[in-house]
């Protein structure tokens, strides 16, 4: 699985970071930043999906 963040949609709510700090960080402007490029380790798939499901702007996608 891979995670993508649409920075045009991200509004800096930081829910992704709160739910999956192993996958997401927050940049200097308060927007989502991915910590893992490429394939996610299996143990991080569920937290990434939870973060995507809880993003109010639907800026996060998890792709297989």
C-alpha positions as a Markdown table, in Angstrom:
| # | Residue | x | y | z |
|---|---|---|---|---|
| 1 | Unk | 0.0 | 0.0 | 0.0 |
| 2 | Unk | 1.0 | 3.6 | -0.6 |
| 3 | Unk | -0.2 | 6.8 | 0.9 |
| 4 | Unk | -0.7 | 10.1 | -1.0 |
| 5 | Unk | -1.5 | 13.5 | 0.4 |
| 6 | Unk | -3.2 | 16.1 | -1.8 |
| 7 | Unk | -1.7 | 19.3 | -0.4 |
| 8 | Unk | -4.2 | 21.4 | -2.4 |
| 9 | Unk | -6.9 | 19.9 | -0.2 |
| 10 | Unk | -5.0 | 19.7 | 3.1 |
| 11 | Unk | -6.2 | 22.4 | 5.6 |
| 12 | Unk | -3.8 | 21.5 | 8.4 |
| 13 | Unk | -6.2 | 19.9 | 10.8 |
| 14 | Unk | -3.4 | 17.4 | 11.8 |
| 15 | Unk | -5.7 | 14.5 | 12.4 |
| 16 | Unk | -3.5 | 12.3 | 10.3 |
| 17 | Unk | -0.5 | 13.1 | 12.6 |
| 18 | Unk | -2.6 | 12.5 | 15.7 |
| 19 | Unk | -3.8 | 9.1 | 14.4 |
| 20 | Unk | -0.7 | 7.9 | 12.6 |
| 21 | Unk | 2.4 | 9.7 | 13.8 |
| 22 | Unk | 4.6 | 6.9 | 12.3 |
| 23 | Unk | 3.3 | 7.7 | 8.9 |
| 24 | Unk | 2.6 | 11.5 | 9.0 |
| 25 | Unk | 4.3 | 14.6 | 10.3 |
| 26 | Unk | 3.4 | 18.3 | 10.1 |
| 27 | Unk | 5.5 | 20.7 | 8.1 |
| 28 | Unk | 6.5 | 24.2 | 9.1 |
| 29 | Unk | 3.2 | 25.6 | 7.8 |
| 30 | Unk | 1.1 | 23.0 | 9.6 |
| 31 | Unk | 0.2 | 20.8 | 6.7 |
| 32 | Unk | 0.6 | 17.1 | 6.4 |
| 33 | Unk | 3.9 | 15.6 | 5.4 |
| 34 | Unk | 4.6 | 12.0 | 4.7 |
| 35 | Unk | 7.3 | 10.3 | 6.6 |
| 36 | Unk | 7.2 | 7.2 | 4.4 |
| 37 | Unk | 7.6 | 7.4 | 0.7 |
| 38 | Unk | 6.8 | 4.2 | -1.3 |
| 39 | Unk | 5.3 | 1.1 | 0.1 |
| 40 | Unk | 4.1 | 1.1 | 3.7 |
| 41 | Unk | 5.2 | -1.6 | 6.1 |
| 42 | Unk | 2.3 | -3.9 | 6.8 |
| 43 | Unk | 2.0 | -2.8 | 10.4 |
| 44 | Unk | 1.4 | 0.8 | 9.3 |
| 45 | Unk | -1.4 | 0.1 | 6.9 |
| 46 | Unk | -4.2 | 0.2 | 9.4 |
| 47 | Unk | -3.1 | 3.5 | 11.0 |
| 48 | Unk | -2.8 | 5.1 | 7.5 |
| 49 | Unk | -6.2 | 3.9 | 6.6 |
| 50 | Unk | -7.6 | 5.3 | 9.8 |
| 51 | Unk | -6.0 | 8.7 | 9.1 |
| 52 | Unk | -7.4 | 8.7 | 5.6 |
| 53 | Unk | -10.9 | 7.9 | 6.9 |
| 54 | Unk | -10.7 | 10.7 | 9.4 |
| 55 | Unk | -9.3 | 13.5 | 7.2 |
| 56 | Unk | -12.1 | 16.1 | 7.0 |
| 57 | Unk | -10.9 | 17.4 | 3.7 |
| 58 | Unk | -10.3 | 13.9 | 2.1 |
| 59 | Unk | -6.8 | 14.9 | 1.3 |
| 60 | Unk | -5.3 | 11.5 | 2.1 |
| 61 | Unk | -5.6 | 8.4 | -0.1 |
| 62 | Unk | -4.3 | 4.9 | 0.5 |
| 63 | Unk | -3.7 | 2.9 | -2.6 |
| 64 | Unk | -3.0 | -0.8 | -3.0 |
